[in-house]
Amino acid sequence: MSQESIQEVVQHNLEKYFDDLGELQPSNVYDMVVLSVEKPMLAVVMARAEGNQSSAAAMLGINRNTLRKKLQQHGLL
């Protein structure tokens, strides 16, 4: 899957989210999107790295301590 297609999926779902809200005022959209994308991304990368946090952090381009913190936040540890 290309980066563009991921962007298209996110855009489509955000448009649907706003349509479904109707006249209701959205809130915390940024956090909602980041958390919705971050958890499955971490799970897939950790599986690809066979549980090796150093390898997963390298794949993600983040520090291993940052990865560990995010894994804990999402209940993936």
mmCIF file of the N, C-alpha and C atoms, coordinates in Angstrom:
data_MODEL
# 
_entry.id   MODEL 
# 
loop_
_atom_site.group_PDB 
_atom_site.id 
_atom_site.type_symbol 
_atom_site.label_atom_id 
_atom_site.label_alt_id 
_atom_site.label_comp_id 
_atom_site.label_asym_id 
_atom_site.label_entity_id 
_atom_site.label_seq_id 
_atom_site.pdbx_PDB_ins_code 
_atom_site.Cartn_x 
_atom_site.Cartn_y 
_atom_site.Cartn_z 
_atom_site.occupancy 
_atom_site.B_iso_or_equiv 
_atom_site.pdbx_formal_charge 
_atom_site.auth_seq_id 
_atom_site.auth_comp_id 
_atom_site.auth_asym_id 
_atom_site.auth_atom_id 
_atom_site.pdbx_PDB_model_num 
ATOM 1   N N  . MET A 1 1  ? 0.855   -1.177  0.000  1.00 0.00 ? 1  MET A N  1 
ATOM 2   C CA . MET A 1 1  ? 0.000   0.000   0.000  1.00 0.00 ? 1  MET A CA 1 
ATOM 3   C C  . MET A 1 1  ? 0.896   1.233   0.000  1.00 0.00 ? 1  MET A C  1 
ATOM 4   N N  . SER A 1 2  ? 0.580   2.179   -0.842 1.00 0.00 ? 2  SER A N  1 
ATOM 5   C CA . SER A 1 2  ? 1.390   3.388   -0.929 1.00 0.00 ? 2  SER A CA 1 
ATOM 6   C C  . SER A 1 2  ? 0.950   4.410   0.105  1.00 0.00 ? 2  SER A C  1 
ATOM 7   N N  . GLN A 1 3  ? 1.825   5.378   0.344  1.00 0.00 ? 3  GLN A N  1 
ATOM 8   C CA . GLN A 1 3  ? 1.501   6.452   1.286  1.00 0.00 ? 3  GLN A CA 1 
ATOM 9   C C  . GLN A 1 3  ? 0.249   7.192   0.818  1.00 0.00 ? 3  GLN A C  1 
ATOM 10  N N  . GLU A 1 4  ? 0.135   7.406   -0.475 1.00 0.00 ? 4  GLU A N  1 
ATOM 11  C CA . GLU A 1 4  ? -1.024  8.120   -1.007 1.00 0.00 ? 4  GLU A CA 1 
ATOM 12  C C  . GLU A 1 4  ? -2.322  7.382   -0.690 1.00 0.00 ? 4  GLU A C  1 
ATOM 13  N N  . SER A 1 5  ? -2.336  6.083   -0.819 1.00 0.00 ? 5  SER A N  1 
ATOM 14  C CA . SER A 1 5  ? -3.567  5.352   -0.549 1.00 0.00 ? 5  SER A CA 1 
ATOM 15  C C  . SER A 1 5  ? -3.923  5.387   0.938  1.00 0.00 ? 5  SER A C  1 
ATOM 16  N N  . ILE A 1 6  ? -2.935  5.417   1.796  1.00 0.00 ? 6  ILE A N  1 
ATOM 17  C CA . ILE A 1 6  ? -3.219  5.564   3.229  1.00 0.00 ? 6  ILE A CA 1 
ATOM 18  C C  . ILE A 1 6  ? -3.844  6.935   3.470  1.00 0.00 ? 6  ILE A C  1 
ATOM 19  N N  . GLN A 1 7  ? -3.280  7.945   2.846  1.00 0.00 ? 7  GLN A N  1 
ATOM 20  C CA . GLN A 1 7  ? -3.838  9.290   2.981  1.00 0.00 ? 7  GLN A CA 1 
ATOM 21  C C  . GLN A 1 7  ? -5.273  9.342   2.469  1.00 0.00 ? 7  GLN A C  1 
ATOM 22  N N  . GLU A 1 8  ? -5.528  8.658   1.368  1.00 0.00 ? 8  GLU A N  1 
ATOM 23  C CA . GLU A 1 8  ? -6.887  8.637   0.813  1.00 0.00 ? 8  GLU A CA 1 
ATOM 24  C C  . GLU A 1 8  ? -7.860  7.963   1.770  1.00 0.00 ? 8  GLU A C  1 
ATOM 25  N N  . VAL A 1 9  ? -7.437  6.880   2.390  1.00 0.00 ? 9  VAL A N  1 
ATOM 26  C CA . VAL A 1 9  ? -8.295  6.175   3.346  1.00 0.00 ? 9  VAL A CA 1 
ATOM 27  C C  . VAL A 1 9  ? -8.613  7.077   4.539  1.00 0.00 ? 9  VAL A C  1 
ATOM 28  N N  . VAL A 1 10 ? -7.589  7.748   5.056  1.00 0.00 ? 10 VAL A N  1 
ATOM 29  C CA . VAL A 1 10 ? -7.795  8.653   6.192  1.00 0.00 ? 10 VAL A CA 1 
ATOM 30  C C  . VAL A 1 10 ? -8.727  9.787   5.788  1.00 0.00 ? 10 VAL A C  1 
ATOM 31  N N  . GLN A 1 11 ? -8.484  10.370  4.631  1.00 0.00 ? 11 GLN A N  1 
ATOM 32  C CA . GLN A 1 11 ? -9.320  11.482  4.177  1.00 0.00 ? 11 GLN A CA 1 
ATOM 33  C C  . GLN A 1 11 ? -10.768 11.046  3.999  1.00 0.00 ? 11 GLN A C  1 
ATOM 34  N N  . HIS A 1 12 ? -10.967 9.916   3.351  1.00 0.00 ? 12 HIS A N  1 
ATOM 35  C CA . HIS A 1 12 ? -12.329 9.405   3.137  1.00 0.00 ? 12 HIS A CA 1 
ATOM 36  C C  . HIS A 1 12 ? -13.047 9.184   4.467  1.00 0.00 ? 12 HIS A C  1 
ATOM 37  N N  . ASN A 1 13 ? -12.360 8.574   5.409  1.00 0.00 ? 13 ASN A N  1 
ATOM 38  C CA . ASN A 1 13 ? -12.992 8.289   6.692  1.00 0.00 ? 13 ASN A CA 1 
ATOM 39  C C  . ASN A 1 13 ? -13.244 9.546   7.513  1.00 0.00 ? 13 ASN A C  1 
ATOM 40  N N  . LEU A 1 14 ? -12.374 10.526  7.408  1.00 0.00 ? 14 LEU A N  1 
ATOM 41  C CA . LEU A 1 14 ? -12.625 11.802  8.090  1.00 0.00 ? 14 LEU A CA 1 
ATOM 42  C C  . LEU A 1 14 ? -13.834 12.510  7.491  1.00 0.00 ? 14 LEU A C  1 
ATOM 43  N N  . GLU A 1 15 ? -13.937 12.490  6.165  1.00 0.00 ? 15 GLU A N  1 
ATOM 44  C CA . GLU A 1 15 ? -15.104 13.095  5.522  1.00 0.00 ? 15 GLU A CA 1 
ATOM 45  C C  . GLU A 1 15 ? -16.382 12.399  5.968  1.00 0.00 ? 15 GLU A C  1 
ATOM 46  N N  . LYS A 1 16 ? -16.340 11.078  6.045  1.00 0.00 ? 16 LYS A N  1 
ATOM 47  C CA . LYS A 1 16 ? -17.510 10.316  6.513  1.00 0.00 ? 16 LYS A CA 1 
ATOM 48  C C  . LYS A 1 16 ? -17.832 10.656  7.964  1.00 0.00 ? 16 LYS A C  1 
ATOM 49  N N  . TYR A 1 17 ? -16.799 10.771  8.791  1.00 0.00 ? 17 TYR A N  1 
ATOM 50  C CA . TYR A 1 17 ? -16.977 11.129  10.197 1.00 0.00 ? 17 TYR A CA 1 
ATOM 51  C C  . TYR A 1 17 ? -17.703 12.465  10.316 1.00 0.00 ? 17 TYR A C  1 
ATOM 52  N N  . PHE A 1 18 ? -17.239 13.466  9.558  1.00 0.00 ? 18 PHE A N  1 
ATOM 53  C CA . PHE A 1 18 ? -17.874 14.785  9.615  1.00 0.00 ? 18 PHE A CA 1 
ATOM 54  C C  . PHE A 1 18 ? -19.297 14.742  9.064  1.00 0.00 ? 18 PHE A C  1 
ATOM 55  N N  . ASP A 1 19 ? -19.517 13.973  8.005  1.00 0.00 ? 19 ASP A N  1 
ATOM 56  C CA . ASP A 1 19 ? -20.884 13.820  7.467  1.00 0.00 ? 19 ASP A CA 1 
ATOM 57  C C  . ASP A 1 19 ? -21.797 13.189  8.507  1.00 0.00 ? 19 ASP A C  1 
ATOM 58  N N  . ASP A 1 20 ? -21.295 12.161  9.194  1.00 0.00 ? 20 ASP A N  1 
ATOM 59  C CA . ASP A 1 20 ? -22.093 11.468  10.211 1.00 0.00 ? 20 ASP A CA 1 
ATOM 60  C C  . ASP A 1 20 ? -22.413 12.365  11.401 1.00 0.00 ? 20 ASP A C  1 
ATOM 61  N N  . LEU A 1 21 ? -21.535 13.321  11.691 1.00 0.00 ? 21 LEU A N  1 
ATOM 62  C CA . LEU A 1 21 ? -21.784 14.240  12.802 1.00 0.00 ? 21 LEU A CA 1 
ATOM 63  C C  . LEU A 1 21 ? -22.949 15.177  12.520 1.00 0.00 ? 21 LEU A C  1 
ATOM 64  N N  . GLY A 1 22 ? -23.167 15.453  11.246 1.00 0.00 ? 22 GLY A N  1 
ATOM 65  C CA . GLY A 1 22 ? -24.237 16.380  10.902 1.00 0.00 ? 22 GLY A CA 1 
ATOM 66  C C  . GLY A 1 22 ? -23.948 17.756  11.469 1.00 0.00 ? 22 GLY A C  1 
ATOM 67  N N  . GLU A 1 23 ? -24.875 18.241  12.294 1.00 0.00 ? 23 GLU A N  1 
ATOM 68  C CA . GLU A 1 23 ? -24.751 19.584  12.875 1.00 0.00 ? 23 GLU A CA 1 
ATOM 69  C C  . GLU A 1 23 ? -23.954 19.593  14.182 1.00 0.00 ? 23 GLU A C  1 
ATOM 70  N N  . LEU A 1 24 ? -23.588 18.425  14.692 1.00 0.00 ? 24 LEU A N  1 
ATOM 71  C CA . LEU A 1 24 ? -22.815 18.368  15.929 1.00 0.00 ? 24 LEU A CA 1 
ATOM 72  C C  . LEU A 1 24 ? -21.411 18.918  15.711 1.00 0.00 ? 24 LEU A C  1 
ATOM 73  N N  . GLN A 1 25 ? -20.888 19.548  16.731 1.00 0.00 ? 25 GLN A N  1 
ATOM 74  C CA . GLN A 1 25 ? -19.548 20.139  16.665 1.00 0.00 ? 25 GLN A CA 1 
ATOM 75  C C  . GLN A 1 25 ? -18.496 19.072  16.995 1.00 0.00 ? 25 GLN A C  1 
ATOM 76  N N  . PRO A 1 26 ? -17.525 18.854  16.108 1.00 0.00 ? 26 PRO A N  1 
ATOM 77  C CA . PRO A 1 26 ? -16.471 17.871  16.412 1.00 0.00 ? 26 PRO A CA 1 
ATOM 78  C C  . PRO A 1 26 ? -15.519 18.412  17.470 1.00 0.00 ? 26 PRO A C  1 
ATOM 79  N N  . SER A 1 27 ? -14.865 17.499  18.174 1.00 0.00 ? 27 SER A N  1 
ATOM 80  C CA . SER A 1 27 ? -13.851 17.912  19.140 1.00 0.00 ? 27 SER A CA 1 
ATOM 81  C C  . SER A 1 27 ? -12.753 16.855  19.196 1.00 0.00 ? 27 SER A C  1 
ATOM 82  N N  . ASN A 1 28 ? -11.564 17.295  19.506 1.00 0.00 ? 28 ASN A N  1 
ATOM 83  C CA . ASN A 1 28 ? -10.401 16.409  19.644 1.00 0.00 ? 28 ASN A CA 1 
ATOM 84  C C  . ASN A 1 28 ? -10.149 15.535  18.415 1.00 0.00 ? 28 ASN A C  1 
ATOM 85  N N  . VAL A 1 29 ? -10.373 16.084  17.242 1.00 0.00 ? 29 VAL A N  1 
ATOM 86  C CA . VAL A 1 29 ? -10.192 15.319  16.004 1.00 0.00 ? 29 VAL A CA 1 
ATOM 87  C C  . VAL A 1 29 ? -8.738  14.883  15.842 1.00 0.00 ? 29 VAL A C  1 
ATOM 88  N N  . TYR A 1 30 ? -7.816  15.763  16.150 1.00 0.00 ? 30 TYR A N  1 
ATOM 89  C CA . TYR A 1 30 ? -6.398  15.423  16.004 1.00 0.00 ? 30 TYR A CA 1 
ATOM 90  C C  . TYR A 1 30 ? -6.046  14.191  16.839 1.00 0.00 ? 30 TYR A C  1 
ATOM 91  N N  . ASP A 1 31 ? -6.372  14.223  18.124 1.00 0.00 ? 31 ASP A N  1 
ATOM 92  C CA . ASP A 1 31 ? -6.071  13.085  19.005 1.00 0.00 ? 31 ASP A CA 1 
ATOM 93  C C  . ASP A 1 31 ? -6.772  11.817  18.535 1.00 0.00 ? 31 ASP A C  1 
ATOM 94  N N  . MET A 1 32 ? -8.024  11.952  18.100 1.00 0.00 ? 32 MET A N  1 
ATOM 95  C CA . MET A 1 32 ? -8.788  10.798  17.629 1.00 0.00 ? 32 MET A CA 1 
ATOM 96  C C  . MET A 1 32 ? -8.073  10.129  16.452 1.00 0.00 ? 32 MET A C  1 
ATOM 97  N N  . VAL A 1 33 ? -7.632  10.929  15.493 1.00 0.00 ? 33 VAL A N  1 
ATOM 98  C CA . VAL A 1 33 ? -6.988  10.375  14.303 1.00 0.00 ? 33 VAL A CA 1 
ATOM 99  C C  . VAL A 1 33 ? -5.630  9.775   14.651 1.00 0.00 ? 33 VAL A C  1 
ATOM 100 N N  . VAL A 1 34 ? -4.830  10.501  15.409 1.00 0.00 ? 34 VAL A N  1 
ATOM 101 C CA . VAL A 1 34 ? -3.494  10.005  15.758 1.00 0.00 ? 34 VAL A CA 1 
ATOM 102 C C  . VAL A 1 34 ? -3.592  8.686   16.524 1.00 0.00 ? 34 VAL A C  1 
ATOM 103 N N  . LEU A 1 35 ? -4.473  8.624   17.499 1.00 0.00 ? 35 LEU A N  1 
ATOM 104 C CA . LEU A 1 35 ? -4.612  7.393   18.287 1.00 0.00 ? 35 LEU A CA 1 
ATOM 105 C C  . LEU A 1 35 ? -5.168  6.249   17.453 1.00 0.00 ? 35 LEU A C  1 
ATOM 106 N N  . SER A 1 36 ? -6.070  6.554   16.534 1.00 0.00 ? 36 SER A N  1 
ATOM 107 C CA . SER A 1 36 ? -6.658  5.516   15.679 1.00 0.00 ? 36 SER A CA 1 
ATOM 108 C C  . SER A 1 36 ? -5.639  4.927   14.716 1.00 0.00 ? 36 SER A C  1 
ATOM 109 N N  . VAL A 1 37 ? -4.704  5.726   14.264 1.00 0.00 ? 37 VAL A N  1 
ATOM 110 C CA . VAL A 1 37 ? -3.699  5.268   13.314 1.00 0.00 ? 37 VAL A CA 1 
ATOM 111 C C  . VAL A 1 37 ? -2.500  4.672   14.040 1.00 0.00 ? 37 VAL A C  1 
ATOM 112 N N  . GLU A 1 38 ? -2.138  5.272   15.164 1.00 0.00 ? 38 GLU A N  1 
ATOM 113 C CA . GLU A 1 38 ? -0.912  4.889   15.855 1.00 0.00 ? 38 GLU A CA 1 
ATOM 114 C C  . GLU A 1 38 ? -0.948  3.451   16.394 1.00 0.00 ? 38 GLU A C  1 
ATOM 115 N N  . LYS A 1 39 ? -2.019  3.055   17.023 1.00 0.00 ? 39 LYS A N  1 
ATOM 116 C CA . LYS A 1 39 ? -2.070  1.724   17.642 1.00 0.00 ? 39 LYS A CA 1 
ATOM 117 C C  . LYS A 1 39 ? -1.917  0.596   16.617 1.00 0.00 ? 39 LYS A C  1 
ATOM 118 N N  . PRO A 1 40 ? -2.701  0.583   15.529 1.00 0.00 ? 40 PRO A N  1 
ATOM 119 C CA . PRO A 1 40 ? -2.495  -0.509  14.571 1.00 0.00 ? 40 PRO A CA 1 
ATOM 120 C C  . PRO A 1 40 ? -1.133  -0.443  13.882 1.00 0.00 ? 40 PRO A C  1 
ATOM 121 N N  . MET A 1 41 ? -0.611  0.768   13.671 1.00 0.00 ? 41 MET A N  1 
ATOM 122 C CA . MET A 1 41 ? 0.709   0.900   13.076 1.00 0.00 ? 41 MET A CA 1 
ATOM 123 C C  . MET A 1 41 ? 1.761   0.260   13.981 1.00 0.00 ? 41 MET A C  1 
ATOM 124 N N  . LEU A 1 42 ? 1.683   0.556   15.278 1.00 0.00 ? 42 LEU A N  1 
ATOM 125 C CA . LEU A 1 42 ? 2.636   -0.023  16.228 1.00 0.00 ? 42 LEU A CA 1 
ATOM 126 C C  . LEU A 1 42 ? 2.512   -1.538  16.280 1.00 0.00 ? 42 LEU A C  1 
ATOM 127 N N  . ALA A 1 43 ? 1.290   -2.032  16.276 1.00 0.00 ? 43 ALA A N  1 
ATOM 128 C CA . ALA A 1 43 ? 1.071   -3.482  16.338 1.00 0.00 ? 43 ALA A CA 1 
ATOM 129 C C  . ALA A 1 43 ? 1.662   -4.180  15.113 1.00 0.00 ? 43 ALA A C  1 
ATOM 130 N N  . VAL A 1 44 ? 1.455   -3.615  13.940 1.00 0.00 ? 44 VAL A N  1 
ATOM 131 C CA . VAL A 1 44 ? 1.969   -4.219  12.705 1.00 0.00 ? 44 VAL A CA 1 
ATOM 132 C C  . VAL A 1 44 ? 3.491   -4.167  12.672 1.00 0.00 ? 44 VAL A C  1 
ATOM 133 N N  . VAL A 1 45 ? 4.055   -3.040  13.042 1.00 0.00 ? 45 VAL A N  1 
ATOM 134 C CA . VAL A 1 45 ? 5.516   -2.905  13.031 1.00 0.00 ? 45 VAL A CA 1 
ATOM 135 C C  . VAL A 1 45 ? 6.147   -3.842  14.059 1.00 0.00 ? 45 VAL A C  1 
ATOM 136 N N  . MET A 1 46 ? 5.544   -3.944  15.241 1.00 0.00 ? 46 MET A N  1 
ATOM 137 C CA . MET A 1 46 ? 6.086   -4.864  16.252 1.00 0.00 ? 46 MET A CA 1 
ATOM 138 C C  . MET A 1 46 ? 6.024   -6.312  15.768 1.00 0.00 ? 46 MET A C  1 
ATOM 139 N N  . ALA A 1 47 ? 4.954   -6.668  15.082 1.00 0.00 ? 47 ALA A N  1 
ATOM 140 C CA . ALA A 1 47 ? 4.852   -8.026  14.533 1.00 0.00 ? 47 ALA A CA 1 
ATOM 141 C C  . ALA A 1 47 ? 5.922   -8.245  13.469 1.00 0.00 ? 47 ALA A C  1 
ATOM 142 N N  . ARG A 1 48 ? 6.109   -7.250  12.607 1.00 0.00 ? 48 ARG A N  1 
ATOM 143 C CA . ARG A 1 48 ? 7.117   -7.354  11.545 1.00 0.00 ? 48 ARG A CA 1 
ATOM 144 C C  . ARG A 1 48 ? 8.515   -7.476  12.145 1.00 0.00 ? 48 ARG A C  1 
ATOM 145 N N  . ALA A 1 49 ? 8.747   -6.789  13.272 1.00 0.00 ? 49 ALA A N  1 
ATOM 146 C CA . ALA A 1 49 ? 10.047  -6.832  13.953 1.00 0.00 ? 49 ALA A CA 1 
ATOM 147 C C  . ALA A 1 49 ? 10.150  -8.020  14.899 1.00 0.00 ? 49 ALA A C  1 
ATOM 148 N N  . GLU A 1 50 ? 9.135   -8.869  14.902 1.00 0.00 ? 50 GLU A N  1 
ATOM 149 C CA . GLU A 1 50 ? 9.097   -10.061 15.752 1.00 0.00 ? 50 GLU A CA 1 
ATOM 150 C C  . GLU A 1 50 ? 9.319   -9.710  17.216 1.00 0.00 ? 50 GLU A C  1 
ATOM 151 N N  . GLY A 1 51 ? 8.705   -8.585  17.635 1.00 0.00 ? 51 GLY A N  1 
ATOM 152 C CA . GLY A 1 51 ? 8.761   -8.177  19.032 1.00 0.00 ? 51 GLY A CA 1 
ATOM 153 C C  . GLY A 1 51 ? 10.028  -7.442  19.445 1.00 0.00 ? 51 GLY A C  1 
ATOM 154 N N  . ASN A 1 52 ? 10.959  -7.281  18.533 1.00 0.00 ? 52 ASN A N  1 
ATOM 155 C CA . ASN A 1 52 ? 12.220  -6.608  18.850 1.00 0.00 ? 52 ASN A CA 1 
ATOM 156 C C  . ASN A 1 52 ? 11.995  -5.094  18.798 1.00 0.00 ? 52 ASN A C  1 
ATOM 157 N N  . GLN A 1 53 ? 12.018  -4.466  19.971 1.00 0.00 ? 53 GLN A N  1 
ATOM 158 C CA . GLN A 1 53 ? 11.726  -3.044  20.057 1.00 0.00 ? 53 GLN A CA 1 
ATOM 159 C C  . GLN A 1 53 ? 12.777  -2.187  19.364 1.00 0.00 ? 53 GLN A C  1 
ATOM 160 N N  . SER A 1 54 ? 14.030  -2.572  19.413 1.00 0.00 ? 54 SER A N  1 
ATOM 161 C CA . SER A 1 54 ? 15.083  -1.799  18.737 1.00 0.00 ? 54 SER A CA 1 
ATOM 162 C C  . SER A 1 54 ? 14.865  -1.808  17.227 1.00 0.00 ? 54 SER A C  1 
ATOM 163 N N  . SER A 1 55 ? 14.528  -2.971  16.679 1.00 0.00 ? 55 SER A N  1 
ATOM 164 C CA . SER A 1 55 ? 14.252  -3.064  15.244 1.00 0.00 ? 55 SER A CA 1 
ATOM 165 C C  . SER A 1 55 ? 13.006  -2.275  14.872 1.00 0.00 ? 55 SER A C  1 
ATOM 166 N N  . ALA A 1 56 ? 11.974  -2.392  15.690 1.00 0.00 ? 56 ALA A N  1 
ATOM 167 C CA . ALA A 1 56 ? 10.729  -1.665  15.423 1.00 0.00 ? 56 ALA A CA 1 
ATOM 168 C C  . ALA A 1 56 ? 10.960  -0.164  15.473 1.00 0.00 ? 56 ALA A C  1 
ATOM 169 N N  . ALA A 1 57 ? 11.715  0.296   16.459 1.00 0.00 ? 57 ALA A N  1 
ATOM 170 C CA . ALA A 1 57 ? 12.017  1.728   16.575 1.00 0.00 ? 57 ALA A CA 1 
ATOM 171 C C  . ALA A 1 57 ? 12.773  2.211   15.341 1.00 0.00 ? 57 ALA A C  1 
ATOM 172 N N  . ALA A 1 58 ? 13.709  1.401   14.860 1.00 0.00 ? 58 ALA A N  1 
ATOM 173 C CA . ALA A 1 58 ? 14.453  1.770   13.661 1.00 0.00 ? 58 ALA A CA 1 
ATOM 174 C C  . ALA A 1 58 ? 13.524  1.860   12.449 1.00 0.00 ? 58 ALA A C  1 
ATOM 175 N N  . MET A 1 59 ? 12.613  0.905   12.324 1.00 0.00 ? 59 MET A N  1 
ATOM 176 C CA . MET A 1 59 ? 11.646  0.938   11.216 1.00 0.00 ? 59 MET A CA 1 
ATOM 177 C C  . MET A 1 59 ? 10.796  2.205   11.260 1.00 0.00 ? 59 MET A C  1 
ATOM 178 N N  . LEU A 1 60 ? 10.420  2.597   12.465 1.00 0.00 ? 60 LEU A N  1 
ATOM 179 C CA . LEU A 1 60 ? 9.553   3.761   12.641 1.00 0.00 ? 60 LEU A CA 1 
ATOM 180 C C  . LEU A 1 60 ? 10.311  5.082   12.592 1.00 0.00 ? 60 LEU A C  1 
ATOM 181 N N  . GLY A 1 61 ? 11.620  5.016   12.776 1.00 0.00 ? 61 GLY A N  1 
ATOM 182 C CA . GLY A 1 61 ? 12.423  6.231   12.792 1.00 0.00 ? 61 GLY A CA 1 
ATOM 183 C C  . GLY A 1 61 ? 12.271  7.011   14.084 1.00 0.00 ? 61 GLY A C  1 
ATOM 184 N N  . ILE A 1 62 ? 12.034  6.268   15.185 1.00 0.00 ? 62 ILE A N  1 
ATOM 185 C CA . ILE A 1 62 ? 11.905  6.906   16.497 1.00 0.00 ? 62 ILE A CA 1 
ATOM 186 C C  . ILE A 1 62 ? 12.839  6.226   17.480 1.00 0.00 ? 62 ILE A C  1 
ATOM 187 N N  . ASN A 1 63 ? 13.048  6.861   18.600 1.00 0.00 ? 63 ASN A N  1 
ATOM 188 C CA . ASN A 1 63 ? 13.881  6.336   19.673 1.00 0.00 ? 63 ASN A CA 1 
ATOM 189 C C  . ASN A 1 63 ? 13.177  5.141   20.320 1.00 0.00 ? 63 ASN A C  1 
ATOM 190 N N  . ARG A 1 64 ? 13.949  4.149   20.755 1.00 0.00 ? 64 ARG A N  1 
ATOM 191 C CA . ARG A 1 64 ? 13.362  2.963   21.383 1.00 0.00 ? 64 ARG A CA 1 
ATOM 192 C C  . ARG A 1 64 ? 12.574  3.321   22.640 1.00 0.00 ? 64 ARG A C  1 
ATOM 193 N N  . ASN A 1 65 ? 13.051  4.300   23.404 1.00 0.00 ? 65 ASN A N  1 
ATOM 194 C CA . ASN A 1 65 ? 12.318  4.717   24.605 1.00 0.00 ? 65 ASN A CA 1 
ATOM 195 C C  . ASN A 1 65 ? 10.978  5.343   24.246 1.00 0.00 ? 65 ASN A C  1 
ATOM 196 N N  . THR A 1 66 ? 10.948  6.090   23.151 1.00 0.00 ? 66 THR A N  1 
ATOM 197 C CA . THR A 1 66 ? 9.689   6.668   22.675 1.00 0.00 ? 66 THR A CA 1 
ATOM 198 C C  . THR A 1 66 ? 8.736   5.557   22.249 1.00 0.00 ? 66 THR A C  1 
ATOM 199 N N  . LEU A 1 67 ? 9.261   4.564   21.547 1.00 0.00 ? 67 LEU A N  1 
ATOM 200 C CA . LEU A 1 67 ? 8.441   3.425   21.137 1.00 0.00 ? 67 LEU A CA 1 
ATOM 201 C C  . LEU A 1 67 ? 7.869   2.723   22.352 1.00 0.00 ? 67 LEU A C  1 
ATOM 202 N N  . ARG A 1 68 ? 8.711   2.464   23.334 1.00 0.00 ? 68 ARG A N  1 
ATOM 203 C CA . ARG A 1 68 ? 8.253   1.765   24.540 1.00 0.00 ? 68 ARG A CA 1 
ATOM 204 C C  . ARG A 1 68 ? 7.132   2.539   25.229 1.00 0.00 ? 68 ARG A C  1 
ATOM 205 N N  . LYS A 1 69 ? 7.278   3.858   25.319 1.00 0.00 ? 69 LYS A N  1 
ATOM 206 C CA . LYS A 1 69 ? 6.247   4.708   25.928 1.00 0.00 ? 69 LYS A CA 1 
ATOM 207 C C  . LYS A 1 69 ? 4.931   4.596   25.152 1.00 0.00 ? 69 LYS A C  1 
ATOM 208 N N  . LYS A 1 70 ? 5.020   4.637   23.830 1.00 0.00 ? 70 LYS A N  1 
ATOM 209 C CA . LYS A 1 70 ? 3.821   4.547   23.006 1.00 0.00 ? 70 LYS A CA 1 
ATOM 210 C C  . LYS A 1 70 ? 3.173   3.167   23.112 1.00 0.00 ? 70 LYS A C  1 
ATOM 211 N N  . LEU A 1 71 ? 3.981   2.124   23.164 1.00 0.00 ? 71 LEU A N  1 
ATOM 212 C CA . LEU A 1 71 ? 3.445   0.764   23.324 1.00 0.00 ? 71 LEU A CA 1 
ATOM 213 C C  . LEU A 1 71 ? 2.685   0.648   24.666 1.00 0.00 ? 71 LEU A C  1 
ATOM 214 N N  . GLN A 1 72 ? 3.241   1.237   25.709 1.00 0.00 ? 72 GLN A N  1 
ATOM 215 C CA . GLN A 1 72 ? 2.577   1.223   27.009 1.00 0.00 ? 72 GLN A CA 1 
ATOM 216 C C  . GLN A 1 72 ? 1.275   2.012   26.964 1.00 0.00 ? 72 GLN A C  1 
ATOM 217 N N  . GLN A 1 73 ? 1.290   3.180   26.323 1.00 0.00 ? 73 GLN A N  1 
ATOM 218 C CA . GLN A 1 73 ? 0.089   4.013   26.225 1.00 0.00 ? 73 GLN A CA 1 
ATOM 219 C C  . GLN A 1 73 ? -1.056  3.274   25.547 1.00 0.00 ? 73 GLN A C  1 
ATOM 220 N N  . HIS A 1 74 ? -0.710  2.445   24.575 1.00 0.00 ? 74 HIS A N  1 
ATOM 221 C CA . HIS A 1 74 ? -1.727  1.731   23.810 1.00 0.00 ? 74 HIS A CA 1 
ATOM 222 C C  . HIS A 1 74 ? -2.003  0.331   24.340 1.00 0.00 ? 74 HIS A C  1 
ATOM 223 N N  . GLY A 1 75 ? -1.394  -0.013  25.464 1.00 0.00 ? 75 GLY A N  1 
ATOM 224 C CA . GLY A 1 75 ? -1.626  -1.339  26.043 1.00 0.00 ? 75 GLY A CA 1 
ATOM 225 C C  . GLY A 1 75 ? -1.050  -2.469  25.216 1.00 0.00 ? 75 GLY A C  1 
ATOM 226 N N  . LEU A 1 76 ? 0.019   -2.202  24.507 1.00 0.00 ? 76 LEU A N  1 
ATOM 227 C CA . LEU A 1 76 ? 0.624   -3.219  23.649 1.00 0.00 ? 76 LEU A CA 1 
ATOM 228 C C  . LEU A 1 76 ? 1.836   -3.881  24.289 1.00 0.00 ? 76 LEU A C  1 
ATOM 229 N N  . LEU A 1 77 ? 2.082   -3.586  25.553 1.00 0.00 ? 77 LEU A N  1 
ATOM 230 C CA . LEU A 1 77 ? 3.167   -4.237  26.291 1.00 0.00 ? 77 LEU A CA 1 
ATOM 231 C C  . LEU A 1 77 ? 2.606   -5.076  27.413 1.00 0.00 ? 77 LEU A C  1 
# 
